[in-house]
Amino acid sequence: MHKAGFVNIVGNPNVGKSTLMNVLVGERVSIATFKAQTTRHRIMGIYNTEDMQIVFSDTPGVLKPTYKLQESMLNFSNSALTDADVLIYVTDVIEKTDKNSEFIEKVKKQTAPVLLLINKIDLSNQDDLVKLVEEWKELIPKAEIIPISATSKFNVDYVMKRVKELLPDSPPYFDKDQWTDKPARFFVNEIIREKILLYYDKEIPYSVEVVVEQFKEDAKKIHIHAVIYVERDSQKGIIIGKQGKALKKVATEARRDLEKFFGKTIFLETYVKVDKDWRSSDKELRNFGYHQD
């Protein structure tokens, strides 16, 4: 028999969902950085074996929306509750159990099996961890609670074992040579955006969107033109930096990662444009691929 199913990873920002997803799928599918809201879309990573296909999906961290982009991100997280064959709820040893109780209520109503992973256990001690497990047991009685450390891969093999056991019998949903549902351009956007998240402070990264306007590939190289959109002229100046140094650094680092990712020589040209208030515009959000119809 062949097994296949959707395993959706949900939870609050910064608990380690993307790191976990990368360990489970074995590909650098989700960008994992130390800033909240890194994942803005629902990203699928597909794990294939001869008799199994697991479609993992990493979702944006759940947060109360304050502008339209965040509403769209919350829609992605809510949709992950409706089509899961197995739901993985990720929390960590730092987070309080009552954070975002509305979303937890939705998780409790799930008919699919729930694996509740307590991440970052290396930052805790045995007594505190036992207490935390008890609290979560009370909160979501039907969940199977598994303490893990995604960065050191502790207990991740056991999570994978449980996922495989819980998957339904089903033919594959995607081709067996596919490891994500996203096109190549999507990963170019994410890698450039990751560098911006790492190199700029405060609100700048959250006002940025990246669009690949050209992606020309041949056997050995890829030519890429990418536009970095910001909301203000002042942000454009910060992104470019003195004598263009900041943008050059971002482009160089992104190009290195892209070469690793695609295994080809990359020619990357980056431009910065101002698109006022794109995060609050339905039309622009749709153009950037955020709205679900």
N, C-alpha and C positions, 0 to 999 in steps of 0.2 A: 504493500500500500504506500501511496505517496502522501506526505503531510504538507500542508501549506496554510499560512494564516498571517493576519496582521497583528503585530505586537507593538502597541503604541506606548511611548514613553512620555509621561506627563509629570508636572511638579512645578514648584515655584522657581523664580530665577536663581541662578548661581548655586544650585545644589549638586551639579555635576552630571546633568542629563546628557550633554553632548560628549563629554569624556567617556561616559558609559557606552553610549551608542558607538563611538569609534572602536572601543575595545570589543564590543559584541560583533560588529560587522567586519572589523579588521581592515577598514578603509578609512581614509580621512574625510568622512562624509560631512560631519558637522563641524563648524569652526568652534573650537573650545578656547575661550579666553577668560580672563578674570573679571570682565565687566558684565553687568546684567544686561539682558535684552540682546545678547549677541545673535541668537537665533530668532529671525523674524518670520520665517516661513515654516511650513511643515516639510521636513526633508526625509525622504525615504532612503533607507539603506537596505539592500537585499542580500541575504545570506543564502547561498545555494549549496546543497549537496545532492547526491544522486537521487535520494528518496525524500528530499525535504526542501522547502523554500520558506524562509522566514522573512517577512517584509516588516522591518523595524521602521518606526517613524518617530523622529525627534520633533518635539513641538516647542514653540516659544514658551518661556516661563510664564506662568499664570500671574497676571497682575490686574489690578482694577484700572480700567482704561481712563486716561485723562485727555487723550486726543484720538483722532480717527485711526491713525496707524495702529495704536494699541488695541482699539476695538477689533480691527481686522486680525491682529495677533491672537486675541482671546478667542475669536471664532475658530481659528485653527486648532487651539487647545480643546475647545468644546467639541469640535467635530471628531477629534481623536477618541472621545469617549463613546461615540455612537457606533463606530465600525471596528472596534477592537475584538480580536479573538482572545487575546491576553492583554491585560492592562498592567503596565509597570508604573507604579507611582514612586517617584524618587524624592526622598527627603534627606536631611543630614543631621549630624549630631548637634549642630548649632541652632538649627531652626526650631522655633516653638511649635508645638502640635496644633495650636489653635490658629496658626497663620492661615488666612484664606479659607475659613471654615465653609463658606458657600460652595467652593469647588470640592471640598472633601465630602460634603453632603451628596454631590453628584456622583462622586467615586463610590460612595456607599451603596448607591442605587444600581450600580453596575450588575449586569447578569453575567458578564464575562469574568473569568478568574482574575483576581488582583494579586500581583506580587508587590509588596511594599518594601522598597529597599532603603535602608538607613545607611547613607553614604558617609565617607570621611571618618570611619570609626577609629582611625589612627589618631584623631584629635580628641578622643574621649578615653574614659577608663571603664573597667568592667561594671562597677556599681551603677554609674550614670547610664550606661548603655542598657542594663537590665531594666532600670526605671523607665527609660524611653520606650523600650519594647512593650512594656506593660501599658503605658499610656496609649500607644498606637493600637494595641490589641483591643483596648476598650473603645477606641474611636472608630475603628473599622474592623469589627470582629471577624468578618469573613476573609480578610486579607491574610496572605502568608507573608510573614515578616522575615526579611533576610538582611542581616548586617553585612555591609560590603565596604571595600575601598576601591573605587574605580581607578584611581591613579596607580595604586600598587597591584591592581588586578586581584585583590583578595576576595575570594568567594564568587567571582564573576563566572567561573566555570560552572559552579552550582546553579547560578541563575540561568545560564544557558541550558543546563540539563533539565531544569524545571520547565522552561519555555518549550523545549522539544517534547516533553511529556504531555504538556497541555494543548499542543497544537491539534486542530482537527484534521481528519483525513480529507484531502482535497488535491486536485491537480494544481500545478503552479499557476500563479497569476501573471508572471512576467517571464520573458525568455530567460533561460538558465545562464546565459553569459552576461546578463545585465546586473549591475550592482547598485544602481540608483535609478530613480524615476526622473532625475533632473538632467537637462542638457548641459553640455560642456560650458556654455557661456555662464550658466548659473554659478559654477564653481569659480570662474574668473571673478565674477562680482564678489562672491563671498571672501575669496582670498585677499582681494584688494581692500575690502571693507574691514577684514580682520586687522590688516596692517594699520589702517586709520584708527581703529579702536585701540591699538597698542601705543600709537605714537602721539595722539592728541588728547588733551585734557578736557575734563568737564563735559559741556553739552555738545561739543563739536561732533563727536562720532554719531550721535543720535540724530543730527540734522543732515546726515549724509546719505545719499543713495548712489549706487554705482550702476551704470548702464554700459554694456558692451555694444558698441555701434558697428564694429567690424571684427570678424573672426575668420581669418583665412588660413586654412591648414593644408600643408602638403606632407609628403612622407617624413621629412626631417624637421620641419619648422612650422611655427604658427605666428602669424602677424595679428596683433590685437590692438584695436583702438578702443579705449575706455573713457567714458565721461564720468567725472565725479560731480554730482549735483549737490549744492548746498542751498540753504535758505536765505542767506544774507551776503552782501558784498564783503562785510568784515570777515565772515567765515572763509570766503574765497581767499582772502589775503593770508589768513592763518594756515590754510591747507597748503598753499603754494610756498609760504615761508620766505625768508630773506634770500634774495637772489635765486629763488626756486629750490632751495636746499631741502626743505621739508618734503615737498612733493617728489623730489628726486630719490630721497631715502625710501619713501613708501613704494615708489615704482621699482626700485632696485630689489628691495626685500620681496615684493610681490612676484617679480619676475623669477627670482630664485625658487620660490615655492611652486610657482606654476611649472617651471622646468622639471621639478621633481614629480609634480602631480601628473603631468602629461608625458613625461619622458622624451621631450623634444626641445629644441632651441626655441626660445620665445623672444619675439620682438614686441615690446609693449610700449605703446604711446598713451599718455594720460593727459586729459584736459580737465579743467575745472569750470563749471558753469553755475550760474545762480538761477534757482527756480523757487521764487518766493512762496513760503508756506506750503510746500508740497505735502507735508505730513497731515495737513487738514483738508486737502482737496480730494474729493471722491475721484475726479477725473485723473489726477496725477497718480493717486494710489493704484487705480486700475491699470494705468500705463506701466507702473512699476511691478505689476503682478500681485498686488496684495488682496484685491477683492475677490471673494468667492461668490459666484452667482448662484 
